[in-house]
Structure formats: structure tokens, C-alpha cells
Amino acid sequence: MKLNEILVGLEGLKVRGDLDLNIKEIESNSKEIKKGFLFVAIKGFDTDGHQYIEDAIKKGAIAVMVEEGCNLKALAIPEEITIVMVKNTREALAICSANFYGNPSRKFKLIGVTGTKGKTTTTFMIKEILEKAGKKVGLIGTIATYRNGKKVKDNERTTPESLALQREFAKMVEAGVEVVVMEVSSQSLKLHRVDSCEFDMVLFTNFSEDHISPKEHPDMEDYFNSKLKLFEMCKTGITNADDLYGAKIPKRFPEHNITTYGIDNFANLLAKDITITNSYVDFKVKITDRNERVKTSIPGRFSVYNSLAAICVAQKFGISSETIKEALLEVRVPGRSELVTNKKEIPIMIDYAHSPESLQNILQAVKSYTRGRVISVFGCGGDRDTGKRPIMGEISGKIADFTFITSDNPRTEKPEEIVNQIEEGMKKTKGKYKVVIDRTEAIKEAIQMATKRDIIILAGKGHEPYQEINGEKYPYDERVIVNEIIEEL
């Protein structure tokens, strides 16, 4: 594609050189540059892409994009290389990527889901309903990317960088995908990753404190405003009327067509007569003009909210209540309140809860409906926030009936040291616990202790099929581990 076509939509450009160049590909990673590429220099949190311009040119870049304020003289870019200077290279990369791949998001329906919690489960529920209705669906989110029912890759972040995102969209168009449902993180909105995406529908699940750090958001206001950018990109929205922040959205966007859902407050879609057990949740809701009984095998009150959000999307597509009910009954989300089928029929739930708030939420949720004991098995990842370790120990000590403190992904830290920090918080409570550093042994002891009336929560690993120790990732799938233990017993 010609460079001048790639730059369409960019304002305030300053250019030196030929814009009639034929660009083979765009790249922001200098290591991936080949002959005929455009290199876009991104100023990151840890490294500045402008430092790698020389490397990119040596590898074959014929044009470079730089950000206003960079020292062009110091960069000493050869005369024959075209330079494009823009106000913000992240923003420009998103626009250029969409142009280069032919604006793929215009060629399917795009649904964006944002919020602090529930994004992953809600997107899987929407995907299941749409596929059940015969649609060809793509999904991009925290766990993986799917195209037409097949997992194409595991993901490292919730929302990919703009270039990778537009590249994936183009592949989805090629595969005949009709609807793409995507988790949209606040970070991706703030860092322009989803600029130039044409959303047909956007959804807000809930909002609570998270991602407040020097590299993410300075405060809650910035975090919330970043999420609201999604509603600035689309006039058709769905929001949670029971969430303090979600309830503000219709007033913030009076011109938009916004549907609300909830349990406690007035909403367009209301759940009533809710039953929660340790293996499912069901509730009554009005779909089109009839009251329907909806059941899903993901227990917990939050599951009702996620189901309602998915039903709102389904209604916009005119999908029948029978199809919706079938899909919600069958949906399974890897590592999110995922019940592991086992011969002993003990309720064993795998959940990705790895922060104080998420651990508290999952333990409180199961505590509310479990007739027997809540047995918590968890650890904390190494090389990450150490301050949360005693807090999580205290949370499990206060809520669970018994806790096994164990290893998670120790990475380069000693598991014993991580466990000791968790134990500090546990000792502040009267909670019963045992330290078993080997995670498999801890799971085994929890299973030996449990009855059918109890529930075991394996928290922290969720969908991860590995355990990371000293920089090595070893195969570790808790679904497999659980069933191997039960076979052995």
C-alpha cells in the first residue's frame, strides 16, 4: 500500500521525503522489521522506540514515523528515508494499521465489553449465544482469541496493541466472521489501542478499584474516564443499573441508545426470583414479551449480572429466548468460576482470583450458597505486588472455613518466602489453615478433606495451563491435576 494511503485521517503531519513509497508492512517492533517496512517509534513506559530507529533502518525500513518532541538531529536519519512526524505515534499507529488492513471492523459487527470484572465471562456468554444462533463469531480477550469456534492463540493481555488487533480483524474478515466480541481494557482505551475500531455495540459490566499504579491509572477518576471513551466511540450501549458508576452512563450520554440491566434497581432488563446453588444459578427474566426461567452452570450472583448483559446483546440481534436459554446453560468459561467435573462429585471450582478483591468476591459468593465448608487453596505469584500477600491471607482466614496456603507461579522468588508473607495475614484471623508449599499436594489434601456438601476453591491459576518457576513454564492444568488426584485416590 502507498504510504500516503496509510496516512489518511492523520492531522498535523510533518513530512520529509517521498509519500509515494510502496509499504509492505507496518511494524512498531524493530526486531520484526524487513525490507520495505514502515517503522513506527512508540514511546513506551520502559523503552523509547526512537532509540531503535537506526536498527530498523539497517533491517530495511524505508520510512519511519516519529513523535513530536523527539530530537531529529540526534537521530541522524539518512536523507533517503522518509520521515513522518505526528503528535502521538500510538494514536497514529492505530489509524495507520486500520488503513493498511482495509478498516476490517467495518466488515463485521463489533461488540466491545469493558468494566472492572465480568468482561471475560460476559464475552464468552455472548459468543455462546451468537454461535448457538448460527452466527460466525470471533472473540478477543484476556484468555485467548477465537475464530469461528476455534481457539487460534492464547493471549498475554486483555486487548492487543492496535497493529496486532487490526491484523487479527483482517484475518477474521478473511475467515468470514460476522460478529466479533472483544474485551476492551481501560488501558487499551487510554493508550489508543482501539482507536479506528468501528463499534456497533458497547457494554459496561461494573466498576471498582483496580489498575491504580504509575504505569496504569493515577486515580479512580482517570480509570473510569478511560472506560467511558468506549461510549464516545459508539451510540448503542448497555450498562449495569445496579453499579454506582454504570448507573451514571445514561445521564452522561443522553443522546445515546442505552439499555440497562440489573437486579435491585429499575432497569430495562430485570432478574427476579433468583436461586443460587454451588453448581448453578437460575432466575426469571422477561425476554421479548414473556417471563423466562434462565439457568447457567456458573454459580454466583455475579453470574446473573453477566447473563443479563449477554441477554441484552442477544435481544439486539433478535435471538430467540430458547436459543438464549440453551446457550447460557451450556456456556463454560476457562478458569472463571469453572466447576471441574469429577468422579467424587465434590464441588471443585477453579477461579483466576489473584487479587485481594477477586479472592474476597469469589469466597463470599460461594460462602453465601454452600451448605458445607468453603475450602480455599491459594498462593500468590512471585515478582509481583508483595503488599497484597498478607491481605489475601487475612481475607481467606476470615471467610473460608479452611485454607491451604500454597504455591502459585513463584517465578524467580522462593515459594517459602511468598507463603510466609501470606501467613502473616492469616495469623491475624482465627481461620484454620495449613501450609502445603507443593500445590498438587495441597489440592490432594483439600480433596481428601472435602465432602459433597463442601466446595473447594482453587484460586489464582484459572485458565493458565502452566506453573512458572525460575523463568521456566511447566505444564500445569488444574482440571487435569484434579482428575489425576481423584483417580489415584
C-alpha positions as CSV (number, residue, x, y, z in Angstrom):
1,M,0.0,0.0,0.0
2,K,1.2,3.5,-0.8
3,L,2.4,5.5,2.3
4,N,0.1,8.4,1.5
5,E,-2.9,6.0,1.7
6,I,-1.7,4.6,5.0
7,L,-1.6,8.1,6.5
8,V,-5.2,9.0,5.6
9,G,-7.0,10.6,8.6
10,L,-3.9,11.8,10.4
11,E,-3.8,15.5,11.1
12,G,-0.9,17.9,11.6
13,L,1.6,15.8,9.8
14,K,5.2,17.0,9.1
15,V,6.9,15.1,6.4
16,R,10.4,14.8,4.9
17,G,10.7,12.6,1.8
18,D,8.6,10.6,-0.6
19,L,5.0,9.7,0.3
20,D,4.5,7.7,-2.8
21,L,6.5,4.8,-1.4
22,N,5.1,1.3,-1.5
23,I,4.9,0.0,2.1
24,K,5.0,-3.8,2.5
25,E,4.1,-3.8,6.2
26,I,3.9,-1.6,9.3
27,E,5.8,-2.6,12.5
28,S,6.5,-1.0,15.9
29,N,9.0,-3.6,17.0
30,S,12.4,-3.0,15.3
31,K,13.2,-6.7,15.6
32,E,10.4,-7.6,13.2
33,I,11.4,-5.1,10.5
34,K,12.1,-6.3,7.0
35,K,12.8,-4.6,3.7
36,G,10.1,-2.1,2.6
37,F,8.5,-1.7,6.0
38,L,7.3,1.4,7.8
39,F,8.7,1.6,11.4
40,V,6.6,3.4,14.0
41,A,8.6,4.6,17.0
42,I,6.5,4.3,20.2
43,K,7.5,6.0,23.4
44,G,6.8,3.2,26.0
45,F,6.9,3.2,29.8
46,D,10.2,1.3,29.9
47,T,11.8,1.9,26.5
48,D,11.6,4.5,23.8
49,G,11.2,3.2,20.3
50,H,13.0,6.2,18.9
51,Q,16.2,4.5,20.2
52,Y,15.7,1.7,17.7
53,I,15.3,3.7,14.5
54,E,18.8,3.1,13.4
55,D,18.3,-0.7,13.9
56,A,15.0,-0.5,11.9
57,I,16.7,1.2,9.0
58,K,19.5,-1.3,8.9
59,K,16.9,-4.1,8.7
60,G,15.2,-2.4,5.8
61,A,12.7,0.2,7.0
62,I,12.2,2.7,4.1
63,A,10.1,5.1,6.2
64,V,9.9,6.0,9.9
65,M,7.2,7.6,12.0
66,V,8.4,9.7,14.9
67,E,6.7,11.7,17.7
68,E,6.8,15.5,18.1
69,G,9.4,16.5,20.6
70,C,11.9,13.8,19.6
71,N,15.5,15.1,18.8
72,L,15.6,14.6,15.0
73,K,19.2,15.9,14.7
74,A,20.4,13.3,17.3
75,L,18.5,10.5,15.4
76,A,20.5,11.3,12.2
77,I,18.1,9.6,9.9
78,P,19.6,9.2,6.3
79,E,18.2,11.6,3.6
80,E,16.7,8.7,1.5
81,I,14.5,7.6,4.4
82,T,11.1,9.2,4.6
83,I,10.2,10.7,8.0
84,V,6.7,11.3,9.1
85,M,6.3,13.3,12.3
86,V,3.0,13.1,14.3
87,K,1.7,14.4,17.6
88,N,1.2,10.9,19.1
89,T,2.7,7.8,17.5
90,R,0.4,5.4,19.4
91,E,-2.7,7.2,18.1
92,A,-1.2,7.4,14.6
93,L,-0.3,3.6,14.7
94,A,-4.0,2.8,15.3
95,I,-5.2,4.9,12.4
96,C,-2.4,3.6,10.0
97,S,-3.0,0.0,11.0
98,A,-6.7,0.3,10.3
99,N,-6.0,1.9,6.9
100,F,-3.3,-0.7,6.0
101,Y,-5.7,-3.6,6.7
102,G,-8.6,-2.0,4.9
103,N,-10.6,-0.9,8.0
104,P,-11.7,-4.5,8.8
105,S,-14.0,-3.6,11.7
106,R,-16.4,-2.1,9.2
107,K,-16.9,-5.5,7.6
108,F,-18.5,-7.2,10.7
109,K,-20.5,-6.3,13.8
110,L,-18.1,-5.3,16.6
111,I,-19.2,-5.6,20.3
112,G,-16.9,-4.0,22.9
113,V,-17.1,-5.1,26.6
114,T,-15.5,-3.0,29.3
115,G,-15.7,-3.0,33.2
116,T,-13.5,-4.0,36.1
117,K,-14.9,-7.5,36.5
118,G,-17.0,-9.8,34.4
119,K,-15.6,-8.9,31.0
120,T,-14.3,-12.4,30.2
121,T,-17.4,-14.4,31.3
122,T,-19.7,-11.9,29.6
123,T,-17.9,-12.1,26.3
124,F,-17.9,-16.0,26.4
125,M,-21.7,-15.9,27.1
126,I,-22.3,-13.6,24.2
127,K,-20.1,-15.8,21.9
128,E,-22.0,-18.9,23.0
129,I,-25.4,-17.3,22.3
130,L,-24.4,-15.9,18.9
131,E,-22.9,-19.2,17.8
132,K,-26.0,-21.1,19.0
133,A,-28.0,-18.7,16.8
134,G,-25.8,-19.8,13.8
135,K,-23.5,-16.7,13.6
136,K,-19.8,-16.9,12.8
137,V,-18.2,-15.4,15.8
138,G,-14.7,-14.1,16.7
139,L,-13.6,-13.4,20.3
140,I,-10.6,-11.4,21.6
141,G,-10.0,-11.3,25.3
142,T,-7.9,-12.0,28.4
143,I,-7.8,-15.8,27.9
144,A,-7.5,-16.3,24.1
145,T,-8.5,-15.3,20.6
146,Y,-11.2,-17.5,18.9
147,R,-12.3,-17.5,15.2
148,N,-15.4,-19.5,14.2
149,G,-15.4,-21.6,17.4
150,K,-11.6,-22.5,17.2
151,K,-9.0,-21.1,19.6
152,V,-6.3,-19.6,17.5
153,K,-4.0,-18.4,20.2
154,D,-3.6,-17.7,24.0
155,N,-3.3,-14.0,24.9
156,E,-0.9,-12.2,27.1
157,R,-3.0,-9.1,27.6
158,T,-6.7,-8.3,27.6
159,T,-6.7,-6.1,24.5
160,P,-3.9,-6.4,21.9
161,E,-1.9,-3.4,20.6
162,S,-3.6,-1.6,17.7
163,L,-1.4,-3.1,15.0
164,A,-1.9,-6.7,16.2
165,L,-5.6,-6.0,16.7
166,Q,-6.2,-4.7,13.1
167,R,-4.1,-7.6,11.8
168,E,-6.3,-10.1,13.7
169,F,-9.5,-8.3,12.5
170,A,-8.3,-8.7,8.9
171,K,-7.9,-12.5,9.5
172,M,-11.4,-12.7,10.9
173,V,-12.8,-10.9,7.8
174,E,-10.9,-13.5,5.7
175,A,-12.4,-16.3,7.8
176,G,-16.0,-15.0,7.2
177,V,-16.6,-13.9,10.8
178,E,-19.9,-12.0,11.1
179,V,-19.6,-10.7,14.7
180,V,-16.6,-10.0,16.9
181,V,-17.0,-9.7,20.7
182,M,-14.0,-8.1,22.4
183,E,-12.8,-7.3,25.9
184,V,-11.8,-3.7,26.0
185,S,-9.5,-2.7,28.9
186,S,-9.2,0.8,30.3
187,Q,-5.5,0.7,29.4
188,S,-6.3,-0.1,25.7
189,L,-8.7,2.9,25.6
190,K,-6.2,5.2,27.3
191,L,-3.3,4.1,25.0
192,H,-5.3,4.3,21.8
193,R,-5.2,0.6,21.0
194,V,-8.8,0.5,19.9
195,D,-8.8,3.9,18.0
196,S,-10.2,3.4,14.5
197,C,-12.3,0.4,15.6
198,E,-15.9,0.9,14.5
199,F,-18.0,-0.5,17.3
200,D,-21.7,-1.4,16.7
201,M,-22.4,-2.0,20.4
202,V,-20.6,-1.4,23.7
203,L,-21.2,-2.8,27.2
204,F,-20.2,-1.8,30.7
205,T,-20.3,-4.5,33.4
206,N,-19.2,-2.8,36.6
207,F,-16.5,-0.6,38.2
208,S,-14.3,-0.9,41.3
209,E,-10.8,-0.1,42.4
210,D,-8.1,-1.8,40.3
211,H,-5.2,-0.9,38.0
212,I,-4.2,2.2,40.0
213,S,-0.4,2.4,39.5
214,P,2.2,4.6,37.9
215,K,2.1,2.6,34.7
216,E,-1.8,2.4,34.6
217,H,-4.1,5.0,36.1
218,P,-3.2,7.7,38.6
219,D,-6.6,7.6,40.3
220,M,-10.2,6.2,40.1
221,E,-11.4,9.2,38.0
222,D,-8.8,8.6,35.3
223,Y,-9.7,4.9,35.4
224,F,-13.4,5.5,34.9
225,N,-13.0,8.2,32.3
226,S,-10.8,5.9,30.3
227,K,-13.5,3.3,30.3
228,L,-16.1,5.9,29.2
229,K,-14.1,6.5,26.0
230,L,-15.7,3.3,24.7
231,F,-19.2,5.0,24.9
232,E,-17.8,8.0,23.0
233,M,-17.0,5.6,20.1
234,C,-20.5,4.1,19.8
235,K,-24.1,5.3,20.2
236,T,-25.6,1.9,21.1
237,G,-24.7,0.9,24.7
238,I,-25.6,-1.5,27.5
239,T,-24.9,-0.8,31.2
240,N,-25.4,-2.2,34.7
241,A,-28.0,-0.2,36.5
242,D,-27.0,-1.7,39.9
243,D,-23.4,-0.4,39.6
244,L,-22.9,3.1,41.1
245,Y,-20.7,4.1,38.1
246,G,-22.7,2.2,35.5
247,A,-25.9,3.9,36.5
248,K,-24.3,7.3,35.6
249,I,-23.7,6.4,32.0
250,P,-27.2,7.0,30.5
251,K,-27.1,10.6,32.0
252,R,-23.5,11.1,30.7
253,F,-24.7,10.1,27.2
254,P,-28.3,11.4,26.8
255,E,-28.1,11.2,23.0
256,H,-27.2,7.5,23.0
257,N,-29.4,4.5,22.8
258,I,-28.6,2.8,26.2
259,T,-30.2,-0.3,27.6
260,T,-29.9,-1.1,31.3
261,Y,-29.9,-4.3,33.2
262,G,-30.0,-5.1,36.9
263,I,-31.4,-7.0,39.9
264,D,-32.1,-4.3,42.6
265,N,-32.7,-1.0,40.6
266,F,-35.1,-0.1,37.9
267,A,-33.7,-1.3,34.5
268,N,-34.9,-2.4,31.1
269,L,-34.0,-6.0,31.8
270,L,-34.6,-7.2,35.4
271,A,-33.7,-10.5,37.0
272,K,-36.2,-11.8,39.7
273,D,-36.7,-14.9,41.8
274,I,-33.0,-15.9,41.9
275,T,-31.8,-19.3,43.1
276,I,-28.1,-19.8,43.7
277,T,-26.6,-23.2,44.5
278,N,-22.9,-24.4,44.5
279,S,-23.3,-25.8,40.9
280,Y,-25.7,-23.3,39.1
281,V,-27.7,-20.2,39.3
282,D,-31.2,-19.6,37.8
283,F,-33.5,-16.7,37.7
284,K,-36.6,-15.3,36.0
285,V,-36.3,-12.6,33.3
286,K,-38.6,-11.0,30.7
287,I,-37.2,-11.8,27.2
288,T,-39.2,-10.1,24.5
289,D,-42.7,-10.3,26.0
290,R,-42.5,-13.5,28.1
291,N,-41.1,-14.3,31.5
292,E,-38.5,-17.0,31.1
293,R,-36.6,-19.1,33.6
294,V,-32.9,-18.9,32.7
295,K,-30.2,-21.2,34.2
296,T,-26.5,-21.2,33.9
297,S,-23.9,-23.6,35.3
298,I,-21.6,-20.7,36.6
299,P,-22.8,-20.2,40.2
300,G,-22.9,-16.8,42.0
301,R,-24.8,-13.6,42.0
302,F,-22.3,-12.0,39.6
303,S,-23.3,-14.7,37.1
304,V,-26.8,-13.3,37.0
305,Y,-25.4,-9.9,36.0
306,N,-23.1,-11.4,33.3
307,S,-26.1,-13.4,31.9
308,L,-28.3,-10.3,31.8
309,A,-25.6,-8.3,29.9
310,A,-25.4,-11.2,27.4
311,I,-29.2,-11.4,27.1
312,C,-29.3,-7.6,26.3
313,V,-26.9,-8.2,23.4
314,A,-28.8,-11.2,22.2
315,Q,-32.0,-9.2,22.1
316,K,-30.4,-6.5,19.9
317,F,-29.7,-9.4,17.5
318,G,-33.3,-10.7,17.7
319,I,-32.2,-14.1,19.0
320,S,-35.0,-16.3,20.4
321,S,-35.4,-17.0,24.1
322,E,-34.9,-20.8,23.6
323,T,-31.6,-20.2,21.9
324,I,-30.5,-17.8,24.7
325,K,-31.5,-20.3,27.4
326,E,-29.7,-23.3,25.7
327,A,-26.5,-21.3,25.3
328,L,-26.4,-20.0,28.8
329,L,-27.0,-23.4,30.2
330,E,-24.1,-24.8,28.2
331,V,-21.5,-22.0,28.4
332,R,-18.2,-22.7,30.1
333,V,-15.5,-20.1,30.7
334,P,-12.0,-21.5,31.2
335,G,-10.8,-20.6,34.8
336,R,-13.7,-18.3,35.7
337,S,-15.8,-19.9,38.4
338,E,-15.2,-23.1,36.5
339,L,-16.6,-26.3,38.1
340,V,-14.4,-29.4,37.5
341,T,-16.4,-32.5,36.7
342,N,-15.1,-35.3,38.8
343,K,-16.0,-38.9,39.9
344,K,-16.3,-38.0,43.6
345,E,-18.9,-35.3,42.7
346,I,-17.2,-32.8,45.1
347,P,-17.8,-29.2,44.0
348,I,-14.3,-28.1,42.9
349,M,-14.1,-24.6,41.4
350,I,-11.1,-23.2,39.5
351,D,-11.0,-19.4,39.5
352,Y,-8.5,-16.8,38.3
353,A,-8.9,-14.8,41.5
354,H,-5.4,-13.4,42.1
355,S,-6.0,-10.1,43.8
356,P,-7.4,-9.3,47.3
357,E,-10.7,-8.1,45.9
358,S,-11.2,-11.0,43.4
359,L,-10.4,-13.6,46.2
360,Q,-12.8,-11.9,48.6
361,N,-15.5,-11.8,45.9
362,I,-15.3,-15.5,45.0
363,L,-15.1,-16.7,48.6
364,Q,-18.0,-14.5,49.7
365,A,-20.0,-15.7,46.7
366,V,-19.6,-19.4,47.4
367,K,-20.0,-18.9,51.2
368,S,-23.5,-17.4,50.5
369,Y,-24.8,-20.6,49.0
370,T,-22.6,-23.5,50.2
371,R,-24.3,-25.7,52.8
372,G,-21.0,-27.2,54.0
373,R,-17.5,-25.8,54.3
374,V,-15.6,-23.4,52.0
375,I,-12.1,-24.8,51.5
376,S,-9.7,-22.3,50.0
377,V,-6.5,-23.3,48.2
378,F,-4.4,-20.4,47.0
379,G,-0.9,-18.8,46.8
380,C,0.5,-15.5,45.3
381,G,2.6,-15.0,42.2
382,G,6.3,-14.2,42.6
383,D,7.9,-11.0,41.2
384,R,4.6,-9.1,41.7
385,D,2.9,-6.9,44.3
386,T,4.1,-8.2,47.6
387,G,1.8,-6.0,49.6
388,K,-1.3,-8.0,48.7
389,R,0.0,-11.3,50.1
390,P,-0.8,-10.7,53.8
391,I,-4.1,-9.0,52.8
392,M,-5.1,-12.1,50.8
393,G,-4.1,-14.4,53.8
394,E,-6.3,-12.3,56.1
395,I,-9.3,-12.4,53.6
396,S,-9.1,-16.2,53.3
397,G,-8.7,-16.6,57.0
398,K,-11.8,-14.6,57.7
399,I,-14.1,-16.1,55.0
400,A,-13.0,-19.7,54.3
401,D,-13.6,-22.5,56.8
402,F,-10.2,-23.9,56.0
403,T,-7.3,-22.6,53.9
404,F,-4.4,-24.3,52.3
405,I,-1.6,-21.8,51.7
406,T,0.4,-23.0,48.8
407,S,2.5,-22.0,45.7
408,D,1.2,-20.2,42.6
409,N,3.7,-19.0,40.0
410,P,6.7,-18.3,42.2
411,R,8.7,-17.1,39.2
412,T,12.2,-16.1,40.5
413,E,11.1,-15.9,44.2
414,K,11.4,-18.7,46.8
415,P,7.9,-20.2,47.3
416,E,8.6,-20.4,51.1
417,E,9.1,-16.6,51.3
418,I,5.8,-15.9,49.5
419,V,3.9,-18.3,51.7
420,N,5.4,-16.8,54.8
421,Q,4.1,-13.4,53.8
422,I,0.6,-14.8,53.1
423,E,0.7,-16.5,56.5
424,E,1.4,-13.1,58.3
425,G,-2.2,-12.0,57.3
426,M,-3.7,-15.4,58.1
427,K,-2.3,-15.2,61.7
428,K,-4.4,-12.0,62.2
429,T,-7.6,-14.2,62.0
430,K,-8.9,-17.2,63.8
431,G,-9.1,-19.1,60.5
432,K,-8.0,-22.7,60.3
433,Y,-5.2,-23.3,57.8
434,K,-2.3,-25.4,56.8
435,V,0.8,-24.5,54.7
436,V,1.5,-27.0,51.9
437,I,4.0,-25.5,49.5
438,D,3.6,-28.1,46.8
439,R,0.4,-27.1,45.0
440,T,-0.6,-30.6,43.8
441,E,-0.2,-31.9,47.4
442,A,-2.3,-29.0,48.7
443,I,-5.1,-29.8,46.2
444,K,-4.9,-33.5,47.2
445,E,-5.3,-32.8,50.9
446,A,-8.2,-30.5,50.2
447,I,-9.9,-33.2,48.1
448,Q,-9.3,-35.8,50.9
449,M,-10.9,-33.4,53.4
450,A,-14.0,-32.4,51.4
451,T,-17.5,-33.9,51.2
452,K,-20.2,-33.3,48.6
453,R,-21.7,-30.6,50.8
454,D,-18.4,-28.6,50.8
455,I,-16.8,-26.6,48.0
456,I,-13.1,-26.3,47.2
457,I,-11.9,-23.1,45.6
458,L,-8.6,-23.4,43.7
459,A,-7.8,-19.7,43.3
460,G,-5.1,-17.9,41.3
461,K,-4.2,-20.0,38.3
462,G,-7.6,-20.1,36.5
463,H,-7.2,-20.7,32.8
464,E,-3.4,-20.9,32.9
465,P,-2.1,-24.3,31.7
466,Y,1.3,-23.8,33.3
467,Q,3.3,-23.1,36.5
468,E,6.1,-20.6,36.2
469,I,9.2,-21.5,38.3
470,N,12.6,-19.7,37.8
471,G,11.7,-18.4,34.4
472,E,10.5,-21.8,33.1
473,K,6.9,-22.6,32.4
474,Y,6.0,-26.2,33.3
475,P,2.7,-27.8,32.2
476,Y,0.2,-27.4,35.0
477,D,-3.6,-27.7,34.1
478,E,-5.6,-27.9,37.3
479,R,-8.5,-29.7,35.6
480,V,-6.1,-32.5,34.7
481,I,-4.4,-32.4,38.2
482,V,-7.7,-32.7,40.0
483,N,-8.9,-35.7,38.0
484,E,-5.5,-37.4,38.3
485,I,-5.6,-37.0,42.1
486,I,-9.1,-38.4,42.2
487,E,-8.1,-41.4,40.0
488,E,-5.2,-42.0,42.4
489,L,-7.4,-41.8,45.5
